């Protein structure tokens, strides 16, 4: 693919973006390689997914503590987030093969406790369906941009376009993590980007608004924020 044909190529050329994502990837690699080499286990992955689910749920309005979620006593939003997390890694092959199906499955998992059968995994209208198709094309097309940048765009597109009837934030953050797994950045899902987003919540929410409403400058600001969040998510890993 020529660079001019890559719809995300212009993002990778924005000032400060290449270096920010390179630094974030270096930080992730250091944590996974140097600190995680002898400490990786299924339990470590499970803990990362649980902590991520809790943080994502809080961002979505949950008031449950991490201890309550760990004990299975969280509120409905936390239960929705945990339900996604328990099936997340198994969706990595589907994301690579059929991204639209993977996104629909994430929403089905999120909404299974509260939505009717006709709403699960389905876009809310024709415009939302078109937006989901666009996101799926980004995920299925060859691209020269870093996987971290792709994850950031997928996250922001889902969160700001809200293509499903509900649970869009949970789906967006789960999709972000899933891209990192499927694209080989963090195959065992040991980093915790959701914890970083929660710790940086004012910046997270304001930069999502900028992505939605601020044109190219807003997209630029979101990408610089996302690189910072990914570095923080690596440091929040249980490996550290």
Secondary structure, DSSP 4 states (H G I P E B T S, - for coil): --GGG-TTHHHHTSTTHHHHHHHHHHHHHHIIIIITTTT--HHHHHHHHHHHHHHHHHHTT----HHHHHTT---HHHHHHHHHHHHSGGGHHHHHH-HHHHHHHHHHHHHTTTS-TTTTT-BSSHHHHHHHHHHHHHHHS---S-HHHHHHHHHHHHHHH--BSS-HHHHHHHHHHHHHHHTTSSTT--S-HHHHHHHTHHHHHHHHHHHHHSHHHHHHHHHHHHHHHHHHHHHTSTT-
